[in-house]
Structure formats: C-alpha cells, structure tokens
Amino acid sequence: MTTLYYAPGACSLAPHIVLEWIGAPYEAVKVAFGSKELLAVNPAGAVPTLRESDGWLLTQAGAILDYLAQKHPEAGLSGGNSLRDKAEAHRWSSFFTSDMHAAFWPIFSPHRYTTDADAAAKQAVVTAGHALVRKQLGLLDAHMTGRDWVLGDRSVIDTYAFPMLRWAIKLLPGGLDGYPNVQALHDRIAVDPAVQKVLAIETGA
Ligand SMILES: N[C@@H](CCC(=O)N[C@@H](CS)C(=O)NCC(=O)O)C(=O)O
C-alpha cells in the first residue's frame, strides 16, 4: 500500500488530497518535522514523503504530485498529455515549489534568515516574507483571471496551491484581500468533500 508521511496543514496536504481523489487504498502517517520516524524515511526531516509497499521512497512535493498523477491516469489529475500541457504542469509545479513555498520560509522560520537574535530583526525578516508572498499571490491572481483551475482542468497543481493559500489566509496581514481570483480558487478547492475529509483527518476534527 502507498504510505504518505504528513504534518497537519503542511504542504503534504496536497498529496493527501490527491490520494483521496484517486480513491485507491493508502495509509497516512502523521509525523513531526525532524522526528526520528520522519528522518528514517527522509534525511531532510521534511514532509511530504511517500513510501511504496516495496520500500521505495519519494520526497519533494512536486515530484510526488506528478508521480501520483502519472501512476493513476484514470483519475485525470495530470493537467493533460500534450507537450505544452506537460510544460504548463511543470511550470506551475516549479512556481509553487520555488517561488510560492519558498516565499513563506522567512515567515515560518525567520531565525534561518538572520543571525541577529534580536526580535526586531526577526520581525523584519517576517515582513520581508510577507512582501515576497504578496508578489507570488499577485502573479497567481493575474493567471487565474477567467480560470477555474490553475491548469485547464482540475489537477494536482490545484492541491499544491491549497495549503499555501491557507497559510496566506492565516499568516498574511489582510489574508487574500486584494486577490479575488486566488480567494475563489481557495474556496473552490475548500468545498470539495474529499478536501473536507482530509482536513478533518489532519486536524483531528
Ligand atoms: N522542497 C521540499 C520542501 C519540503 C518542506 O520544507 N516541507 C515543510 C512542510 S510544508 C517541512 O517539512 N518543514 C520542516 C522543516 O523545515 O524543518 C518539498 O517541496 O517537498
């Protein structure tokens, strides 16, 4: 059986939703960042990590999402099969990994971005993170004009956006105000019954 190692509300929420959408049996194991259990499957101590029943391990959210979409073509979550469809899926996966996710790191872990122990210095890093996140939200909002989903149809890429949009709502002063297309994308994903089910599992609600 496929096993997903996840932390509640983290970027691992994306493959968790995808596994639910696919509907094949899987196991979801809740882990703490950097825990012994997680380090045993991912030396980075990070989620998501996917394990197949033969022991094969896969890390990196973008790679896991693409793997699941390709493994289960019947679920129709890859974003399409043409050369350009694949390039767009790769483009947006890279955007969420390298631009959007990375923009949150100074907010989550300001101590990694300054050697100054002063609280004001850390707050300055957080504030710089807010500006970075806003830049990415602006780019995504413009792309989402007139679209329901990031790619043509609903795909794994929408699930990748979802945890980050939840972080923005929670952590960014003003949340998604000023990004109506992004807010609409968030709301479209949030009402999905499988998404509700996964959120209830992850938060223990
Ligand atoms: N590049 C990795 C980053 C994974 C990552 O940083 N995940 C976060 C949760 S969203 C994490 O596990 N953080 C733990 C840490 O930074 O120590 C990916 O895209 O999967």
The ligand as an SDF file (V2000), in Angstrom:
LIG
                    3D

 20 19  0  0  0  0  0  0  0  0999 V2000
   11.3800   21.1160   -1.1990 N   0  0  0  0  0  0  0  0  0  0  0  0
   10.5810   20.3090   -0.2890 C   0  0  0  0  0  0  0  0  0  0  0  0
   10.2860   21.1460    0.9280 C   0  0  0  0  0  0  0  0  0  0  0  0
    9.5040   20.3660    1.9500 C   0  0  0  0  0  0  0  0  0  0  0  0
    9.3050   21.1900    3.1910 C   0  0  0  0  0  0  0  0  0  0  0  0
   10.0920   22.0970    3.5230 O   0  0  0  0  0  0  0  0  0  0  0  0
    8.2190   20.8680    3.8940 N   0  0  0  0  0  0  0  0  0  0  0  0
    7.9550   21.5380    5.1370 C   0  0  0  0  0  0  0  0  0  0  0  0
    6.4790   21.4950    5.4760 C   0  0  0  0  0  0  0  0  0  0  0  0
    5.4820   22.4300    4.3310 S   0  0  0  0  0  0  0  0  0  0  0  0
    8.7320   20.8470    6.2170 C   0  0  0  0  0  0  0  0  0  0  0  0
    8.6610   19.6450    6.3200 O   0  0  0  0  0  0  0  0  0  0  0  0
    9.4600   21.6190    7.0080 N   0  0  0  0  0  0  0  0  0  0  0  0
   10.2370   21.0810    8.0720 C   0  0  0  0  0  0  0  0  0  0  0  0
   11.4870   21.8590    8.2410 C   0  0  0  0  0  0  0  0  0  0  0  0
   11.6980   22.8200    7.5010 O   0  0  0  0  0  0  0  0  0  0  0  0
   12.2700   21.5020    9.1110 O   0  0  0  0  0  0  0  0  0  0  0  0
    9.2740   19.9060   -0.9700 C   0  0  0  0  0  0  0  0  0  0  0  0
    8.8120   20.6530   -1.8400 O   0  0  0  0  0  0  0  0  0  0  0  0
    8.7410   18.8360   -0.6530 O   0  0  0  0  0  0  0  0  0  0  0  0
  1  2  1  0
  2  3  1  0
  2 18  1  0
  3  4  1  0
  4  5  1  0
  5  6  2  0
  5  7  1  0
  7  8  1  0
  8  9  1  0
  8 11  1  0
  9 10  1  0
 11 12  2  0
 11 13  1  0
 13 14  1  0
 14 15  1  0
 15 16  2  0
 15 17  1  0
 18 19  2  0
 18 20  1  0
M  END
$$$$
